Amino acid sequence: MPTEDKDSTNYKGIRDILRTIHASDDTGAYEKVVNAIFNEDTFNTKGHNTNLESLKVDGRDTSCILFTDLQTESRDHVVEIATEVFRRHCAKHLEIIPVRMLGECPQPNSRERNAVKLLTHGGDMVELCHELRLPFVKWIVATRRSFFKRYEIAYVYRRAIGHSPPNRYLQGDFDIIGGEIALTEAEIIKATMDIILHYFHFESCDVHLNHADLLDAIWSWVGIRPEHRQKVAELLSLLGSLRPQSSERKTKWVVIRRQLRQELNLAETAVNRLQTVGLRFCGVADQALPRLRGALPPDKTTHKALEDLSQLFNYLRVWRLDQRVYVDALMPPTESYHRNLFFQRTVAFDESRVYVPTEEVGKDSL
């Protein structure tokens, strides 16, 4: 709306137009307004396509090509391997519709800010698929399934910054509904490693484990108030790709301590306890779990979380995947709906360790 007096003629005229558009069933007026706003000649006059035109002149226009032929071949190979692994675990393919009406699958506030929304000529708002899991959960609830394995590999979209098209990412999901929690999580880790080990040596892959209830117990033990926990978790996420007890992680604590004290004004005792958790209670599962049991209050919820982690580690030991598994009690979940066990797999991107020379595995990682 124009930044002028609300009693002005221009303001009243625009207000009348908007009232007419929303009150009338005839979409003709709406289409005229939309066409006027999104007029291609107007955009060209404003210079939005200046860079694109300059690329066309000198023959460097690649706006219609996302990857080279080699990169596309590498991406396709990763998708084929992942699909084969998912099917080997008896997962069924469920395709998510990439465009849907706004509000059909409500998003949390954090996702709502990054969602890509489009306006149709008829006045409807649609959104591009932001992620693959919430539509699947909605389907599970509607069909009342008590057990189901599914996989999906598809592109998702995020809002870009500035005059740029939406960002596009290839997301791969493998979900198990029902079953014993630790066993299903172990199977998902096994499937993930089956894919990764096609391209990387086992020694370059780490698995970090945590439990949402254990993290809540850590917050209480340290003394982090609920209103500060999200901000503290965001800072601690900087440690996520670093192996517990590594020199790189210990060095990073210097920066995190300063930010916790200066930006969040946390008490010195709370910061010291957080660092104690990071230095003593995060590490190899066989060592970290007994220390956590001895330090935290033995309430029912915390006991159950530690038992789940122990059981998960035992399942991974059966599959011989326990060598590079770490309990990371400060690792926050990437999504708010992770309320039980969750894990993060990290890979050292050292070109000398890659089995297949694919430069874009990281860009389209599953």
Contacts in CASP RR format, 6 or more apart in sequence:
PFRMAT RR
TARGET T0000
AUTHOR 0000-0000-0000
METHOD contacts of the structure
MODEL  1
MPTEDKDSTNYKGIRDILRTIHASDDTGAYEKVVNAIFNEDTFNTKGHNT
NLESLKVDGRDTSCILFTDLQTESRDHVVEIATEVFRRHCAKHLEIIPVR
MLGECPQPNSRERNAVKLLTHGGDMVELCHELRLPFVKWIVATRRSFFKR
YEIAYVYRRAIGHSPPNRYLQGDFDIIGGEIALTEAEIIKATMDIILHYF
HFESCDVHLNHADLLDAIWSWVGIRPEHRQKVAELLSLLGSLRPQSSERK
TKWVVIRRQLRQELNLAETAVNRLQTVGLRFCGVADQALPRLRGALPPDK
TTHKALEDLSQLFNYLRVWRLDQRVYVDALMPPTESYHRNLFFQRTVAFD
ESRVYVPTEEVGKDSL
1 11 0 8 1.000
1 14 0 8 1.000
2 8 0 8 1.000
2 10 0 8 1.000
2 11 0 8 1.000
2 14 0 8 1.000
4 10 0 8 1.000
4 11 0 8 1.000
5 11 0 8 1.000
17 29 0 8 1.000
17 33 0 8 1.000
20 29 0 8 1.000
21 29 0 8 1.000
21 30 0 8 1.000
21 33 0 8 1.000
27 121 0 8 1.000
27 122 0 8 1.000
27 123 0 8 1.000
30 121 0 8 1.000
30 122 0 8 1.000
30 123 0 8 1.000
31 121 0 8 1.000
31 122 0 8 1.000
34 119 0 8 1.000
34 121 0 8 1.000
34 122 0 8 1.000
34 123 0 8 1.000
35 121 0 8 1.000
43 49 0 8 1.000
48 163 0 8 1.000
52 61 0 8 1.000
52 63 0 8 1.000
55 61 0 8 1.000
55 62 0 8 1.000
55 63 0 8 1.000
66 168 0 8 1.000
67 75 0 8 1.000
67 360 0 8 1.000
70 359 0 8 1.000
71 359 0 8 1.000
71 360 0 8 1.000
74 356 0 8 1.000
74 358 0 8 1.000
74 359 0 8 1.000
74 360 0 8 1.000
74 361 0 8 1.000
75 170 0 8 1.000
75 358 0 8 1.000
75 360 0 8 1.000
75 364 0 8 1.000
77 356 0 8 1.000
77 358 0 8 1.000
78 195 0 8 1.000
78 199 0 8 1.000
78 358 0 8 1.000
78 361 0 8 1.000
78 364 0 8 1.000
78 366 0 8 1.000
79 153 0 8 1.000
79 170 0 8 1.000
79 366 0 8 1.000
81 195 0 8 1.000
81 198 0 8 1.000
82 151 0 8 1.000
82 153 0 8 1.000
82 172 0 8 1.000
82 195 0 8 1.000
82 366 0 8 1.000
83 93 0 8 1.000
83 151 0 8 1.000
83 153 0 8 1.000
85 191 0 8 1.000
85 194 0 8 1.000
85 195 0 8 1.000
86 93 0 8 1.000
86 151 0 8 1.000
86 174 0 8 1.000
86 191 0 8 1.000
87 151 0 8 1.000
88 194 0 8 1.000
89 149 0 8 1.000
89 174 0 8 1.000
89 187 0 8 1.000
89 190 0 8 1.000
89 191 0 8 1.000
90 149 0 8 1.000
91 149 0 8 1.000
91 150 0 8 1.000
91 151 0 8 1.000
91 174 0 8 1.000
91 176 0 8 1.000
92 148 0 8 1.000
92 149 0 8 1.000
92 150 0 8 1.000
92 151 0 8 1.000
93 150 0 8 1.000
93 151 0 8 1.000
93 152 0 8 1.000
94 136 0 8 1.000
94 139 0 8 1.000
94 150 0 8 1.000
94 151 0 8 1.000
94 152 0 8 1.000
95 152 0 8 1.000
95 154 0 8 1.000
96 129 0 8 1.000
96 132 0 8 1.000
96 135 0 8 1.000
96 136 0 8 1.000
96 152 0 8 1.000
96 154 0 8 1.000
97 129 0 8 1.000
97 135 0 8 1.000
98 128 0 8 1.000
98 129 0 8 1.000
98 154 0 8 1.000
98 155 0 8 1.000
99 118 0 8 1.000
99 126 0 8 1.000
99 127 0 8 1.000
99 128 0 8 1.000
99 129 0 8 1.000
100 126 0 8 1.000
100 127 0 8 1.000
100 129 0 8 1.000
100 135 0 8 1.000
101 124 0 8 1.000
101 125 0 8 1.000
101 126 0 8 1.000
101 127 0 8 1.000
102 117 0 8 1.000
102 124 0 8 1.000
102 125 0 8 1.000
102 126 0 8 1.000
102 127 0 8 1.000
103 127 0 8 1.000
105 134 0 8 1.000
105 135 0 8 1.000
105 138 0 8 1.000
107 115 0 8 1.000
107 130 0 8 1.000
107 134 0 8 1.000
108 336 0 8 1.000
110 336 0 8 1.000
111 130 0 8 1.000
111 131 0 8 1.000
113 159 0 8 1.000
114 130 0 8 1.000
114 158 0 8 1.000
114 159 0 8 1.000
115 127 0 8 1.000
115 128 0 8 1.000
115 130 0 8 1.000
115 158 0 8 1.000
115 159 0 8 1.000
116 127 0 8 1.000
116 128 0 8 1.000
116 130 0 8 1.000
116 157 0 8 1.000
116 158 0 8 1.000
116 159 0 8 1.000
116 166 0 8 1.000
117 125 0 8 1.000
117 126 0 8 1.000
117 127 0 8 1.000
118 125 0 8 1.000
118 126 0 8 1.000
118 127 0 8 1.000
118 128 0 8 1.000
119 125 0 8 1.000
120 126 0 8 1.000
128 156 0 8 1.000
128 157 0 8 1.000
128 166 0 8 1.000
129 135 0 8 1.000
129 154 0 8 1.000
129 155 0 8 1.000
129 156 0 8 1.000
129 157 0 8 1.000
130 156 0 8 1.000
130 157 0 8 1.000
130 158 0 8 1.000
131 156 0 8 1.000
131 171 0 8 1.000
132 152 0 8 1.000
132 154 0 8 1.000
132 156 0 8 1.000
132 171 0 8 1.000
132 172 0 8 1.000
132 173 0 8 1.000
133 173 0 8 1.000
133 175 0 8 1.000
133 335 0 8 1.000
136 150 0 8 1.000
136 152 0 8 1.000
136 173 0 8 1.000
136 175 0 8 1.000
140 148 0 8 1.000
140 177 0 8 1.000
145 177 0 8 1.000
146 177 0 8 1.000
146 178 0 8 1.000
147 177 0 8 1.000
147 178 0 8 1.000
147 179 0 8 1.000
148 175 0 8 1.000
148 176 0 8 1.000
148 177 0 8 1.000
148 178 0 8 1.000
149 174 0 8 1.000
149 175 0 8 1.000
149 176 0 8 1.000
149 177 0 8 1.000
150 173 0 8 1.000
150 174 0 8 1.000
150 175 0 8 1.000
150 177 0 8 1.000
151 172 0 8 1.000
151 173 0 8 1.000
151 174 0 8 1.000
151 175 0 8 1.000
152 171 0 8 1.000
152 172 0 8 1.000
152 173 0 8 1.000
153 170 0 8 1.000
153 171 0 8 1.000
153 172 0 8 1.000
153 173 0 8 1.000
153 366 0 8 1.000
154 170 0 8 1.000
154 171 0 8 1.000
154 172 0 8 1.000
155 168 0 8 1.000
155 169 0 8 1.000
155 170 0 8 1.000
155 171 0 8 1.000
156 168 0 8 1.000
156 169 0 8 1.000
156 171 0 8 1.000
157 166 0 8 1.000
157 167 0 8 1.000
157 168 0 8 1.000
157 169 0 8 1.000
158 166 0 8 1.000
158 167 0 8 1.000
158 169 0 8 1.000
159 166 0 8 1.000
159 167 0 8 1.000
160 166 0 8 1.000
160 167 0 8 1.000
169 364 0 8 1.000
170 364 0 8 1.000
170 365 0 8 1.000
170 366 0 8 1.000
171 366 0 8 1.000
172 366 0 8 1.000
174 188 0 8 1.000
174 191 0 8 1.000
174 192 0 8 1.000
176 184 0 8 1.000
176 187 0 8 1.000
176 188 0 8 1.000
178 184 0 8 1.000
181 308 0 8 1.000
181 340 0 8 1.000
181 341 0 8 1.000
182 308 0 8 1.000
182 311 0 8 1.000
182 312 0 8 1.000
182 315 0 8 1.000
182 341 0 8 1.000
183 311 0 8 1.000
183 315 0 8 1.000
185 312 0 8 1.000
185 340 0 8 1.000
185 341 0 8 1.000
185 342 0 8 1.000
185 343 0 8 1.000
186 312 0 8 1.000
186 315 0 8 1.000
186 316 0 8 1.000
186 319 0 8 1.000
188 343 0 8 1.000
189 207 0 8 1.000
189 316 0 8 1.000
189 321 0 8 1.000
189 343 0 8 1.000
189 345 0 8 1.000
190 316 0 8 1.000
190 319 0 8 1.000
190 321 0 8 1.000
192 345 0 8 1.000
193 205 0 8 1.000
193 207 0 8 1.000
193 321 0 8 1.000
193 345 0 8 1.000
195 366 0 8 1.000
196 205 0 8 1.000
196 345 0 8 1.000
196 347 0 8 1.000
197 205 0 8 1.000
198 355 0 8 1.000
198 356 0 8 1.000
199 354 0 8 1.000
199 355 0 8 1.000
199 356 0 8 1.000
199 358 0 8 1.000
199 361 0 8 1.000
200 347 0 8 1.000
200 348 0 8 1.000
200 353 0 8 1.000
200 354 0 8 1.000
200 355 0 8 1.000
201 353 0 8 1.000
201 355 0 8 1.000
202 323 0 8 1.000
202 324 0 8 1.000
203 324 0 8 1.000
203 353 0 8 1.000
204 347 0 8 1.000
204 348 0 8 1.000
204 350 0 8 1.000
204 353 0 8 1.000
205 324 0 8 1.000
205 345 0 8 1.000
205 346 0 8 1.000
205 347 0 8 1.000
205 348 0 8 1.000
206 243 0 8 1.000
206 324 0 8 1.000
206 325 0 8 1.000
206 326 0 8 1.000
206 345 0 8 1.000
206 346 0 8 1.000
206 347 0 8 1.000
207 316 0 8 1.000
207 321 0 8 1.000
207 324 0 8 1.000
207 325 0 8 1.000
207 326 0 8 1.000
207 343 0 8 1.000
207 344 0 8 1.000
207 345 0 8 1.000
207 346 0 8 1.000
208 240 0 8 1.000
208 244 0 8 1.000
208 326 0 8 1.000
208 327 0 8 1.000
208 328 0 8 1.000
208 331 0 8 1.000
208 343 0 8 1.000
208 344 0 8 1.000
208 345 0 8 1.000
208 346 0 8 1.000
209 285 0 8 1.000
209 309 0 8 1.000
209 312 0 8 1.000
209 313 0 8 1.000
209 325 0 8 1.000
209 326 0 8 1.000
209 327 0 8 1.000
209 328 0 8 1.000
209 341 0 8 1.000
209 342 0 8 1.000
209 343 0 8 1.000
210 309 0 8 1.000
210 327 0 8 1.000
210 328 0 8 1.000
210 329 0 8 1.000
210 330 0 8 1.000
210 331 0 8 1.000
210 333 0 8 1.000
210 341 0 8 1.000
210 342 0 8 1.000
210 343 0 8 1.000
211 305 0 8 1.000
211 306 0 8 1.000
211 308 0 8 1.000
211 309 0 8 1.000
211 340 0 8 1.000
211 341 0 8 1.000
211 342 0 8 1.000
212 305 0 8 1.000
212 333 0 8 1.000
212 338 0 8 1.000
212 339 0 8 1.000
212 340 0 8 1.000
212 342 0 8 1.000
213 301 0 8 1.000
213 302 0 8 1.000
213 304 0 8 1.000
213 305 0 8 1.000
213 339 0 8 1.000
213 340 0 8 1.000
214 292 0 8 1.000
214 302 0 8 1.000
214 305 0 8 1.000
214 306 0 8 1.000
214 309 0 8 1.000
214 329 0 8 1.000
215 329 0 8 1.000
215 330 0 8 1.000
215 331 0 8 1.000
215 332 0 8 1.000
215 333 0 8 1.000
216 301 0 8 1.000
217 296 0 8 1.000
217 297 0 8 1.000
217 299 0 8 1.000
217 301 0 8 1.000
217 302 0 8 1.000
217 305 0 8 1.000
218 277 0 8 1.000
218 296 0 8 1.000
218 329 0 8 1.000
218 330 0 8 1.000
219 226 0 8 1.000
219 229 0 8 1.000
219 232 0 8 1.000
221 273 0 8 1.000
221 277 0 8 1.000
221 295 0 8 1.000
221 296 0 8 1.000
221 297 0 8 1.000
222 270 0 8 1.000
222 273 0 8 1.000
222 274 0 8 1.000
222 277 0 8 1.000
223 270 0 8 1.000
223 273 0 8 1.000
224 232 0 8 1.000
224 266 0 8 1.000
224 270 0 8 1.000
224 274 0 8 1.000
228 264 0 8 1.000
228 266 0 8 1.000
231 263 0 8 1.000
231 264 0 8 1.000
232 260 0 8 1.000
232 264 0 8 1.000
232 266 0 8 1.000
232 274 0 8 1.000
233 332 0 8 1.000
234 332 0 8 1.000
235 256 0 8 1.000
235 259 0 8 1.000
235 260 0 8 1.000
235 263 0 8 1.000
235 264 0 8 1.000
236 256 0 8 1.000
236 274 0 8 1.000
236 330 0 8 1.000
236 331 0 8 1.000
236 332 0 8 1.000
237 331 0 8 1.000
237 332 0 8 1.000
238 252 0 8 1.000
238 255 0 8 1.000
238 256 0 8 1.000
239 249 0 8 1.000
239 252 0 8 1.000
239 253 0 8 1.000
239 256 0 8 1.000
239 328 0 8 1.000
239 330 0 8 1.000
239 331 0 8 1.000
240 328 0 8 1.000
240 331 0 8 1.000
240 344 0 8 1.000
240 346 0 8 1.000
241 346 0 8 1.000
242 248 0 8 1.000
242 249 0 8 1.000
242 252 0 8 1.000
243 249 0 8 1.000
243 326 0 8 1.000
243 346 0 8 1.000
244 278 0 8 1.000
244 282 0 8 1.000
244 283 0 8 1.000
244 284 0 8 1.000
244 288 0 8 1.000
244 326 0 8 1.000
244 327 0 8 1.000
244 328 0 8 1.000
245 279 0 8 1.000
245 282 0 8 1.000
245 283 0 8 1.000
250 279 0 8 1.000
253 275 0 8 1.000
253 278 0 8 1.000
253 279 0 8 1.000
257 271 0 8 1.000
257 275 0 8 1.000
260 266 0 8 1.000
260 271 0 8 1.000
260 274 0 8 1.000
261 268 0 8 1.000
261 271 0 8 1.000
274 330 0 8 1.000
277 329 0 8 1.000
277 330 0 8 1.000
278 329 0 8 1.000
278 330 0 8 1.000
280 291 0 8 1.000
281 288 0 8 1.000
281 291 0 8 1.000
281 292 0 8 1.000
281 295 0 8 1.000
281 327 0 8 1.000
281 329 0 8 1.000
282 288 0 8 1.000
282 326 0 8 1.000
282 327 0 8 1.000
282 328 0 8 1.000
282 329 0 8 1.000
282 330 0 8 1.000
283 326 0 8 1.000
283 327 0 8 1.000
283 328 0 8 1.000
284 325 0 8 1.000
284 326 0 8 1.000
284 327 0 8 1.000
285 309 0 8 1.000
285 310 0 8 1.000
285 313 0 8 1.000
285 322 0 8 1.000
285 325 0 8 1.000
285 326 0 8 1.000
285 327 0 8 1.000
286 313 0 8 1.000
288 326 0 8 1.000
288 327 0 8 1.000
288 329 0 8 1.000
289 306 0 8 1.000
289 309 0 8 1.000
289 310 0 8 1.000
289 313 0 8 1.000
289 327 0 8 1.000
292 306 0 8 1.000
292 327 0 8 1.000
292 329 0 8 1.000
293 306 0 8 1.000
296 302 0 8 1.000
308 340 0 8 1.000
308 341 0 8 1.000
309 327 0 8 1.000
309 341 0 8 1.000
312 341 0 8 1.000
313 322 0 8 1.000
313 325 0 8 1.000
316 322 0 8 1.000
316 325 0 8 1.000
328 344 0 8 1.000
331 344 0 8 1.000
333 342 0 8 1.000
334 342 0 8 1.000
334 344 0 8 1.000
349 362 0 8 1.000
351 357 0 8 1.000
354 361 0 8 1.000
END
